[in-house]
Amino acid sequence: MSPFSSSHGRGGRHGHPGHHGTEADGSGRGRRGRMFDQGQLKLLVLHVLDAQPSHGYEVIRAIADLAGGDYSPSPGTVYPTLTWLEDMGLAEALAEDGGRRQYRITSEGCVQLQSRREHLDALLMRLREGRRHALARRAPEIERAMENLKTALRLRFTDGTPDTEALQRIADAIDRAAVDIGRDTGAPARATEDTP
């Protein structure tokens, strides 16, 4: 069975517990549920180490950057994963640097990473797509428009709750905006020809 199988996980050479449940399941801040299964997280951490030796916090930061900032794995998932990779001989810890352990990929880790290249490429493609969406959601134009909407609602309710008809008009306006956004295909609007 591949060490990156999502069902794999009980113990490395030193008998460390496997990564089950919420211990090292790829869960993290900024997202509900799991973004990666166990095998994907191990593969992604190994990919980061293949780029350069890294401390645990650098691995966390690198994965967060790959995901566009919407997701950041917790230390409680990354550090046990690094220990597991070390136990399996896929990564090794370098000399202590200011009290922090730096990890690098081993030759066996490179072999395993190459054997899972197709899976890694698919995972990175998914992350790039998620990053693109995350950056689009944080575009200045969108953030400004959202702040304008929140300000308008806050000011409208300053003097208390509007009557039922006013509430319905406000809800209808927001619903219409949501429908228009959902129908937007991204194609530029056709320019109106000038009348001679």
C-alpha positions in Angstrom: 0.0 0.0 0.0 1.3 3.5 -0.9 2.4 5.6 2.1 0.2 8.3 0.7 -3.0 6.2 0.7 -5.7 8.0 2.7 -6.3 4.8 4.6 -2.7 4.5 5.6 -1.6 6.0 8.9 -0.9 3.8 11.9 2.6 4.4 13.1 5.9 5.0 11.5 9.1 3.3 12.5 8.9 4.7 16.0 5.3 3.7 16.7 3.8 7.2 16.5 0.1 7.2 16.2 -1.4 7.5 12.8 -3.0 10.7 11.5 -6.7 10.0 12.0 -9.7 12.1 12.8 -8.9 15.8 13.5 -5.2 15.1 14.4 -3.8 15.3 11.0 -6.6 15.2 8.5 -5.8 18.3 6.6 -8.2 20.6 8.5 -7.2 24.1 9.1 -8.2 27.7 9.6 -10.5 29.6 7.2 -12.5 26.6 5.9 -15.1 24.2 7.2 -14.4 20.5 7.0 -11.3 19.0 5.4 -9.6 20.5 2.4 -7.2 17.5 1.9 -7.4 13.9 2.8 -4.5 12.4 4.7 -2.6 11.2 1.7 -2.9 14.6 -0.1 -1.6 16.5 2.9 1.4 14.3 3.1 2.0 14.6 -0.6 1.7 18.4 -0.4 4.1 18.7 2.5 6.6 16.6 0.7 6.2 18.8 -2.4 7.0 21.9 -0.3 10.1 20.2 1.1 11.2 19.2 -2.4 11.3 23.0 -3.2 13.5 23.7 -0.3 14.2 22.6 3.3 11.7 24.2 5.6 10.6 24.6 9.2 7.1 23.6 10.1 5.8 27.2 10.1 7.3 27.7 6.6 5.4 24.6 5.4 2.2 26.1 6.8 2.9 29.4 5.1 3.8 27.7 1.7 0.6 25.7 1.7 -1.5 28.7 2.6 0.1 30.6 -0.2 -0.7 27.8 -2.7 -4.3 27.9 -1.6 -4.5 31.7 -2.0 -5.0 32.5 1.7 -8.4 31.0 2.0 -7.0 27.9 3.8 -4.1 27.5 6.2 -3.3 24.1 7.7 -3.0 24.1 11.5 0.2 23.3 13.3 -1.6 20.3 14.8 -1.8 18.8 11.3 1.5 19.8 9.8 3.9 18.9 12.6 2.6 15.3 13.0 2.8 15.0 9.2 6.4 16.1 9.2 7.1 13.6 12.0 5.4 10.8 10.0 7.4 11.6 6.9 10.6 11.5 8.9 9.6 8.1 10.5 8.9 6.7 7.0 12.3 7.9 5.8 10.7 10.3 3.3 12.1 13.4 5.1 14.8 14.1 7.5 15.3 16.7 10.3 18.3 18.9 10.0 20.3 20.3 12.9 18.4 22.5 15.3 18.2 26.1 14.2 17.3 28.4 17.0 15.2 25.7 18.6 13.3 24.9 15.4 13.7 21.8 13.4 14.2 22.2 9.7 13.1 19.3 7.4 14.3 18.3 3.9 13.2 15.6 1.5 15.2 12.4 1.3 16.1 10.5 -1.8 13.4 8.0 -1.0 11.0 10.9 -0.6 11.9 12.1 -4.1 11.2 8.6 -5.4 7.8 8.6 -3.7 7.0 12.1 -4.9 7.9 11.2 -8.5 5.7 8.1 -8.4 2.8 10.3 -7.3 3.5 13.0 -9.8 0.1 12.7 -11.6 -1.8 13.0 -8.3 0.4 15.9 -7.2 -0.2 17.7 -10.5 -4.0 17.3 -10.1 -3.8 18.5 -6.5 -1.8 21.6 -7.5 -4.2 22.4 -10.3 -7.1 22.3 -7.9 -5.2 24.6 -5.6 -4.4 27.0 -8.4 -8.0 27.2 -9.3 -9.0 27.8 -5.7 -6.3 30.5 -5.4 -7.6 32.2 -8.5 -11.1 32.3 -7.0 -9.9 33.5 -3.7 -7.9 36.3 -5.2 -11.0 37.3 -7.3 -13.1 37.5 -4.2 -10.6 39.8 -2.6 -10.4 42.2 -5.6 -10.6 45.8 -4.4 -13.7 46.5 -6.5 -15.6 43.6 -4.9 -14.5 44.6 -1.4 -15.5 48.2 -2.0 -18.9 47.1 -3.3 -19.5 44.8 -0.3 -18.6 47.6 2.1 -21.0 49.9 0.3 -23.8 47.4 0.7 -23.1 46.9 4.4 -22.9 50.6 5.0 -26.2 51.2 3.2 -27.9 48.6 5.2 -26.5 49.9 8.5 -27.6 53.4 7.7 -31.0 52.2 6.6 -31.6 50.5 10.0 -30.2 53.3 12.1 -33.7 54.6 13.1 -35.1 51.1 13.8 -36.6 48.4 11.7 -38.3 49.6 8.5 -41.9 48.5 7.9 -42.7 45.2 6.2 -43.0 46.7 2.7 -39.6 48.5 3.0 -38.0 45.3 4.2 -39.4 43.4 1.2 -38.1 46.1 -1.2 -34.6 45.9 0.3 -34.7 42.1 0.2 -35.9 42.2 -3.4 -33.0 44.6 -4.4 -30.4 42.3 -2.9 -32.0 39.2 -4.5 -32.0 41.0 -7.9 -28.3 41.8 -7.5 -27.6 38.2 -6.5 -29.4 36.9 -9.7 -27.5 39.4 -11.9 -24.2 38.3 -10.4 -25.0 34.6 -10.9 -25.9 35.3 -14.6 -22.8 37.3 -15.3 -20.7 35.2 -17.7 -17.7 37.5 -17.6 -18.2 38.6 -21.2 -17.8 42.4 -21.6 -21.0 44.3 -22.4 -21.5 45.1 -26.0 -20.9 48.8 -26.7 -23.8 50.9 -28.0 -23.1 52.4 -31.4 -23.1 56.2 -31.6 -26.0 57.6 -33.5 -24.7 59.6 -36.5 
